[in-house]
């Protein structure tokens, strides 16, 4: 299993709270498909936005391509949130 970390920001919500994190988590789980290979998702409000962790199964030969596709598909269901790579 491997972890992909992102920070989600929303210009309309500069300091998101735990409710925003829960709404994002609910939206992502609702759109999750088995082909994505995601086993766990974590979302927590932080000072820079919503800290998102996506845990992928690591049993596929093209895991990087599959995870990039999964992330793009999932982020499409929450268009008001923009991804950033954390430091």
C-alpha positions in Angstrom: 0.0 0.0 0.0 1.2 3.5 -0.7 0.0 7.0 0.4 -0.7 10.0 -1.8 -1.0 13.2 0.2 -2.6 16.4 -1.1 -3.8 19.6 0.4 -7.2 20.8 -0.9 -7.8 24.6 -1.0 -11.0 26.5 -1.7 -10.8 30.3 -2.2 -14.4 30.6 -0.9 -13.4 28.9 2.3 -9.9 30.0 3.4 -10.1 28.3 6.8 -12.0 25.1 6.3 -13.3 23.2 9.4 -13.9 19.6 10.2 -17.4 19.7 8.6 -15.8 20.7 5.3 -13.4 17.8 5.6 -16.3 15.4 6.3 -18.2 16.7 3.3 -15.2 16.1 1.1 -14.7 12.6 2.5 -18.4 11.8 1.9 -18.2 13.1 -1.7 -15.0 11.1 -2.4 -16.4 7.8 -0.9 -19.6 8.3 -2.9 -17.7 8.5 -6.2 -15.1 5.8 -5.4 -14.9 2.9 -7.8 -13.1 -0.4 -7.2 -10.9 0.2 -10.3 -9.3 3.1 -8.5 -7.5 0.7 -6.1 -8.1 3.0 -3.1 -8.4 1.2 0.3 -8.6 4.2 2.7 -9.2 7.9 2.5 -8.5 10.4 5.3 -9.4 14.1 5.3 -8.6 16.5 8.1 -8.9 20.3 8.3 -5.6 22.1 8.6 -4.3 25.7 8.6 -3.6 25.5 4.8 -6.7 23.7 3.8 -8.0 20.1 3.9 -5.2 17.5 4.3 -6.2 14.6 2.2 -4.6 11.1 2.3 -5.4 8.5 -0.3 -4.1 5.0 0.4 -3.7 2.8 -2.7 -3.2 -0.9 -3.1 0.3 -1.5 -4.4 -0.3 -4.6 -6.4 -0.5 -3.3 -10.0 2.2 -2.9 -12.5 1.1 0.6 -13.6 0.1 1.8 -10.1 1.3 5.4 -10.8 -0.8 5.8 -13.9 -3.8 4.2 -12.1 -3.5 6.5 -9.1 -3.1 9.6 -11.2 -6.3 8.7 -13.1 -8.1 7.9 -9.8 -7.1 11.2 -8.3 -8.2 13.2 -11.4 -11.6 11.3 -11.4 -12.2 11.9 -7.7 -11.2 15.5 -7.8 -13.7 16.1 -10.6 -16.5 15.4 -8.1 -15.3 18.3 -5.9 -14.5 21.0 -8.4 -14.5 23.9 -5.9 -11.5 22.4 -4.2 -8.0 22.7 -5.8 -5.2 20.2 -5.0 -1.8 21.2 -3.9 1.2 19.0 -3.1 2.2 19.5 0.5 5.8 20.4 1.4 
